[in-house]
Structures are given as structure tokens and as C-alpha cells.
Amino acid sequence: MTVATISDFRANVKRYVDDVINNSGSLLINRGNTAAVLISLDEYNSIKETEKVLSSERLSGRLETGIEELNSGKAVAVDIDEL
């Protein structure tokens, strides 16, 4: 994670935004005793999708079952082109 002061961020907004978008990174912007984080839209959407899955009892249960099957060797590799 890159870190910048609010003054440096203001002076270099384009560079920081381009870096976050192009490198799927994040930027911690310090402003005195507080801070903010800048992330790309793709990263934000990924976080929101994860929240959705984990907040749904049904979806999180399916995810947990899948992980258990994978860890116990019960998972089967499938070629998506053959489906």
C-alpha cells in the first residue's frame, strides 16, 4: 500500500489515481490524525461482492462446503469448454 500526505496527494492526484487503477493497488492518504484509502473501482466492486456472498447464509454455506470439498480431495477438475 502506498502512503501519501493530503498535500502530496493534491499535488499529484493524476499520478496517484493512475497508479491505483493500473496496479490494482491502494493509497492511504494521511490528513493529520485521520486517513482515507483510495482504491480502484474494480477493487471496490470485488469487496462489495465478497460482502454480499459472506452476508448471505446460503451463499456463504455453499462457499464453505466448496472449500471443505476442495480441502478433503473431493473436488473434481472440469474443463469449462466441455460443459
N, C-alpha and C positions, 0 to 999 in steps of 0.2 A: 504494500500500500504506500502510495506517495503521500507526502505530507507537505502542506504549504500554509503560510500565513494568509489571512484575508487580504492583506495589502499585495502580496506577491500574486495571489490568485487574480485579483482585479487587474493587475498589470499584465497578466499572461493568460487571460481567460481562454482564448482560442487554443493555445498550446496545450493547456491542461485538459480542455474538453476533448480535443483531438486525441490526446494520449489515452484518456479513459475509454473513448469509443473504439479506437483502433487496437488497443491492447487488452480489452476486457478487464481493465483494472479498476481501481477505486482511488479516490483522492480524499484525504482527510484535510479539511480546511479549519485551521485554528483561528479563533477570534476571542482573544482574552481567555476567560475561564470557560468558554463554551466552544463547541466544534460542530461541524456538519460534514456529511460524507456525500461525495458526488460519485454516482455510478451510471453506467450506460443504461439505455432503455432495455436492451436485451437482458442485462443482469437483473434489472428491476422486475421485468416480466417473469424471469426464472424464479426469483424469490417469491413473487406473488403466486405462481403456480405451485411451488413447494408448500406454501402456507395453505393453499386450497386442498392439496392432497392430504396434508397432515391434519387438517381440521375436520376432514370427513372421516367418520368412523369406518365407513365402508371402504373408502379408497386406502386409508392407512392400514386397514386389516389385510387388504389384498397385497399391498406392498410388503407388509411384514411376512405374509405367507410366502410370497415370491422369494424374499431374502432367505427365509428358512429352507425352502426347497433348494435354492442355489447352494447354500452352505452345506446341506446334507447330501449333495450329489444327485438330487432328484431332477435337476434341471436338464432339459433336452435342447441341444442346439438345433435351430431351424434356419434354413436358408429362406429368406423372405421372398426370393424370386420363385420358389417352389410352392408357395401358398396359393 
